């Protein structure tokens, strides 16, 4: 079963990454003023798909982890990767709370105080996904 899980895990990562890039492209378009507002239906669908991808990544990751748990829990990189995964999970709740701003307000009209949480959340998301992915490949 393990020989099938790694490809499944990587396929889920790839598909989730595609949706993340699509979402980020929308967000950058909004931030640059190319779009006044973001399409609520589309962005909510992206968020749902990324959340499903994240949940499937965690499930398949757990199934990969369990048979090797005695070894993997001795590897410090594993805990760093889990930190990044936790960062992604927690940040997803912030994204869910913050994204409605882009449905009704132009980025250019937001104050610095209103922009800051959006920028921090975006940077946190990128850091989490990139960090977890790099450590995942290092640990293979």
C-alpha positions in Angstrom: 0.0 0.0 0.0 2.9 2.4 0.8 4.1 2.3 -2.8 0.8 3.7 -3.9 0.5 6.3 -1.2 3.5 8.4 -2.2 2.3 9.0 -5.7 -1.3 9.7 -4.5 0.1 12.1 -1.9 2.2 13.9 -4.6 -0.8 14.0 -7.0 -2.9 15.6 -4.4 -0.1 18.1 -3.7 0.1 19.0 -7.4 -3.6 19.5 -7.8 -3.8 21.5 -4.7 -0.9 23.6 -5.8 -2.6 24.4 -9.1 -5.7 25.7 -7.2 -3.4 27.7 -4.9 -1.7 29.3 -7.9 -5.0 30.2 -9.4 -6.2 31.8 -6.2 -3.0 33.7 -5.7 -3.2 35.0 -9.3 -6.7 36.3 -8.5 -5.5 37.9 -5.3 -2.5 39.5 -7.1 -4.8 40.8 -9.8 -7.0 42.4 -7.1 -4.0 43.8 -5.3 -2.6 45.4 -8.5 -6.0 46.9 -9.3 -6.5 44.7 -12.4 -9.7 43.5 -10.7 -11.9 45.8 -8.6 -13.4 42.9 -6.7 -13.0 39.1 -6.6 -15.7 36.7 -7.7 -17.0 35.4 -4.4 -18.3 32.1 -5.9 -14.9 31.3 -7.5 -12.8 32.3 -4.5 -15.0 30.3 -2.1 -14.7 27.3 -4.5 -10.9 27.7 -4.5 -10.8 27.9 -0.7 -13.0 24.7 -0.5 -10.8 22.8 -3.0 -7.6 23.8 -1.2 -9.1 22.8 2.2 -10.1 19.4 0.7 -6.6 19.1 -0.7 -5.1 20.0 2.6 -7.3 17.4 4.4 -6.4 14.7 1.9 -2.7 15.6 2.2 -2.9 15.3 6.0 -4.8 11.9 5.7 -2.4 10.5 3.1 0.5 11.9 5.1 -0.7 10.2 8.3 -1.1 6.9 6.4 2.5 7.3 5.2 3.7 8.2 8.6 2.0 5.5 10.7 4.1 2.4 9.6 7.3 4.4 10.1 6.3 6.4 13.1 9.1 5.0 15.4 11.7 6.2 12.9 10.1 9.4 11.7 9.5 10.8 15.3 13.3 10.6 15.8 13.8 12.9 12.7 13.9 16.7 13.7 12.8 17.6 10.1 9.5 15.9 10.7 8.6 18.3 13.5 9.6 21.3 11.4 7.4 20.0 8.6 4.5 19.5 11.1 5.0 23.1 12.2 4.5 24.3 8.6 1.4 22.0 8.2 0.0 23.5 11.4 0.7 27.0 10.1 -1.2 26.2 7.0 -4.2 24.8 8.9 -4.4 27.7 11.3 -3.9 30.3 8.5 -6.8 28.7 6.5 -9.2 29.9 9.2 -7.8 33.4 8.8 -8.0 33.3 5.1 -11.7 32.2 5.4 -12.3 35.3 7.6 -10.3 37.7 5.5 -11.3 36.8 1.9 -14.8 38.5 2.0 -13.0 41.9 2.0 -12.0 41.3 -1.6 -15.6 40.7 -2.6 -16.8 44.2 -1.8 -13.8 46.4 -1.5 -11.0 47.6 -3.8 -7.5 46.9 -2.5 -6.5 50.5 -3.3 -9.2 51.7 -0.9 -8.0 49.7 2.1 -5.9 51.3 4.8 -2.5 50.0 5.7 -4.1 48.5 8.9 -6.7 46.7 6.7 -4.1 45.5 4.2 -1.6 44.2 6.8 -3.6 41.1 7.9 -4.1 40.2 4.2 -0.4 40.5 3.4 0.6 38.6 6.5 -1.9 35.8 5.8 -0.7 35.5 2.2 3.0 35.4 3.2 2.1 32.8 5.9 0.3 30.7 3.4 3.3 30.8 1.0 5.8 30.1 3.7 3.7 27.2 5.1 3.1 25.5 1.7 6.7 26.0 0.4 8.3 24.9 3.7 6.1 21.8 4.1 6.7 20.8 0.5 10.5 21.3 0.6 10.8 19.3 3.8 8.5 16.6 2.4 10.9 16.2 -0.5 13.9 16.3 1.7 12.4 13.5 3.9 11.6 11.2 1.0 
